[in-house]
Amino acid sequence: MQNAAEIVVQRLTKDYGRFRAVDDINFEVARGSVVGFLGPNGAGKTTTIRMLTCYMPPSSGQARVAGFDVFSQSLQVRQNIGYLPENTPLYPEMRVEEYLDYRGKLRGLNRTARKQRIAEVADRCWLTDRLRWLVGKLSKGYRQRLGIADALLHNPPVLVLDEPTVGLDPSQIREARKLIAELAGRHTVLLSTHILSEVELVCQRVIIIGRGKILAQGTPDELKQQCARAGAAGSRLLVEVRGPSDQVLSAIKALPGVEKVQVLADGPVQSLAVVGRLDAQLREQIAALVVQRGWALREMRIGGATLEEFFVQITDPGTSQAAA
């Protein structure tokens, strides 16, 4: 059972001169949970992360991490947080083991604790066979693994991971997702990523920031349901038809019971999302229409809203391709 919030943000604001990068935001992250923190470029996501990790001070508001205030107790916050920035700063002239040993010293671990933790994090981050390598000789993927190992080294209660799977190959990405999921319970994880499928797989809750404000927060299912209530997606019929794009779109829109048709992919094969009365009769009408016009029906199935659609809808509503 999850306890009190491990991260508490209240009216947090950051100004750069006249420009307000983060505007009076509020959210909480429950202890032991994995929460996705999403936002397009320029949304204020990185600025928020830097304030929570005490890399820069807020202009106003409050934030507490592991019970410590980011204004007045920044040293205690740093001691209780593991931070993986998007571009991991490393010392290329050091060997992997030397680098982790040095980082352990900075965090106050004694020799015995450092040796034990280095072995543990190297195993968890698939670095055991690279401990004697120079950091400068590592591939981008291995550098990312080293950054994750560094964040875990002092076994902090809170982890802030900014794009942790960047540079990893597909099998490594799966292992990284597994690792992040395993961290839940023992650690509180704030995960920033652009890979929305990753969020749905590992996060219990999602916070979406845009234009410096919190636009939405909730579980992935709650956000998809909110997308459905807004009429952007919801339960809909996914249809692929090979035929003239303008004719296919207008003909399906004209069928009884169709409220909206969203173009998912345009070209020789039309990929459409049909919103409306999704009963068997409508599906039969679409199939009959396609046969009558001499087009090819490639696929037809019931689908639900996706987190990606909700993200696009609330962060940049003007990009919608929906046709009423």
ChimeraX attribute file (.defattr): number of C-alpha atoms within 10 A of each C-alpha:
attribute: neighborCount
match mode: 1-to-1
recipient: residues
	/A:1	5
	/A:2	9
	/A:3	9
	/A:4	13
	/A:5	19
	/A:6	21
	/A:7	21
	/A:8	20
	/A:9	19
	/A:10	15
	/A:11	14
	/A:12	21
	/A:13	23
	/A:14	23
	/A:15	13
	/A:16	9
	/A:17	7
	/A:18	6
	/A:19	9
	/A:20	15
	/A:21	22
	/A:22	26
	/A:23	20
	/A:24	18
	/A:25	19
	/A:26	16
	/A:27	15
	/A:28	18
	/A:29	22
	/A:30	18
	/A:31	22
	/A:32	21
	/A:33	25
	/A:34	27
	/A:35	26
	/A:36	29
	/A:37	25
	/A:38	26
	/A:39	25
	/A:40	17
	/A:41	11
	/A:42	13
	/A:43	20
	/A:44	22
	/A:45	24
	/A:46	20
	/A:47	20
	/A:48	25
	/A:49	20
	/A:50	16
	/A:51	19
	/A:52	29
	/A:53	21
	/A:54	18
	/A:55	14
	/A:56	15
	/A:57	17
	/A:58	21
	/A:59	14
	/A:60	15
	/A:61	16
	/A:62	19
	/A:63	22
	/A:64	20
	/A:65	25
	/A:66	21
	/A:67	16
	/A:68	19
	/A:69	18
	/A:70	23
	/A:71	19
	/A:72	9
	/A:73	14
	/A:74	19
	/A:75	13
	/A:76	15
	/A:77	22
	/A:78	21
	/A:79	16
	/A:80	20
	/A:81	24
	/A:82	26
	/A:83	24
	/A:84	23
	/A:85	20
	/A:86	17
	/A:87	13
	/A:88	17
	/A:89	10
	/A:90	14
	/A:91	12
	/A:92	14
	/A:93	13
	/A:94	16
	/A:95	19
	/A:96	26
	/A:97	22
	/A:98	18
	/A:99	20
	/A:100	24
	/A:101	21
	/A:102	14
	/A:103	17
	/A:104	21
	/A:105	15
	/A:106	10
	/A:107	14
	/A:108	12
	/A:109	17
	/A:110	11
	/A:111	12
	/A:112	8
	/A:113	14
	/A:114	21
	/A:115	15
	/A:116	11
	/A:117	21
	/A:118	25
	/A:119	15
	/A:120	16
	/A:121	23
	/A:122	24
	/A:123	13
	/A:124	17
	/A:125	21
	/A:126	16
	/A:127	22
	/A:128	16
	/A:129	9
	/A:130	17
	/A:131	18
	/A:132	13
	/A:133	16
	/A:134	17
	/A:135	22
	/A:136	15
	/A:137	13
	/A:138	16
	/A:139	12
	/A:140	14
	/A:141	17
	/A:142	19
	/A:143	23
	/A:144	24
	/A:145	26
	/A:146	28
	/A:147	25
	/A:148	25
	/A:149	25
	/A:150	24
	/A:151	22
	/A:152	26
	/A:153	25
	/A:154	24
	/A:155	18
	/A:156	18
	/A:157	21
	/A:158	27
	/A:159	24
	/A:160	24
	/A:161	24
	/A:162	22
	/A:163	17
	/A:164	25
	/A:165	23
	/A:166	17
	/A:167	16
	/A:168	19
	/A:169	11
	/A:170	10
	/A:171	8
	/A:172	17
	/A:173	17
	/A:174	14
	/A:175	17
	/A:176	20
	/A:177	18
	/A:178	13
	/A:179	14
	/A:180	19
	/A:181	17
	/A:182	13
	/A:183	18
	/A:184	18
	/A:185	15
	/A:186	14
	/A:187	22
	/A:188	25
	/A:189	29
	/A:190	24
	/A:191	24
	/A:192	24
	/A:193	21
	/A:194	17
	/A:195	13
	/A:196	16
	/A:197	12
	/A:198	16
	/A:199	23
	/A:200	18
	/A:201	12
	/A:202	20
	/A:203	22
	/A:204	18
	/A:205	22
	/A:206	26
	/A:207	23
	/A:208	22
	/A:209	25
	/A:210	23
	/A:211	18
	/A:212	21
	/A:213	20
	/A:214	21
	/A:215	15
	/A:216	17
	/A:217	19
	/A:218	16
	/A:219	16
	/A:220	22
	/A:221	16
	/A:222	14
	/A:223	22
	/A:224	24
	/A:225	20
	/A:226	18
	/A:227	22
	/A:228	19
	/A:229	11
	/A:230	12
	/A:231	15
	/A:232	24
	/A:233	27
	/A:234	22
	/A:235	20
	/A:236	23
	/A:237	23
	/A:238	19
	/A:239	22
	/A:240	19
	/A:241	21
	/A:242	18
	/A:243	19
	/A:244	14
	/A:245	16
	/A:246	10
	/A:247	11
	/A:248	19
	/A:249	19
	/A:250	12
	/A:251	13
	/A:252	19
	/A:253	19
	/A:254	11
	/A:255	13
	/A:256	12
	/A:257	15
	/A:258	16
	/A:259	15
	/A:260	20
	/A:261	24
	/A:262	21
	/A:263	18
	/A:264	15
	/A:265	13
	/A:266	12
	/A:267	10
	/A:268	11
	/A:269	18
	/A:270	22
	/A:271	22
	/A:272	23
	/A:273	27
	/A:274	25
	/A:275	23
	/A:276	18
	/A:277	16
	/A:278	15
	/A:279	11
	/A:280	8
	/A:281	12
	/A:282	18
	/A:283	17
	/A:284	11
	/A:285	14
	/A:286	17
	/A:287	17
	/A:288	13
	/A:289	17
	/A:290	19
	/A:291	12
	/A:292	9
	/A:293	12
	/A:294	11
	/A:295	16
	/A:296	14
	/A:297	19
	/A:298	12
	/A:299	11
	/A:300	17
	/A:301	11
	/A:302	14
	/A:303	15
	/A:304	16
	/A:305	19
	/A:306	20
	/A:307	21
	/A:308	14
	/A:309	16
	/A:310	25
	/A:311	23
	/A:312	15
	/A:313	17
	/A:314	15
	/A:315	18
	/A:316	12
	/A:317	12
	/A:318	9
	/A:319	9
	/A:320	14
	/A:321	13
	/A:322	16
	/A:323	12
	/A:324	10
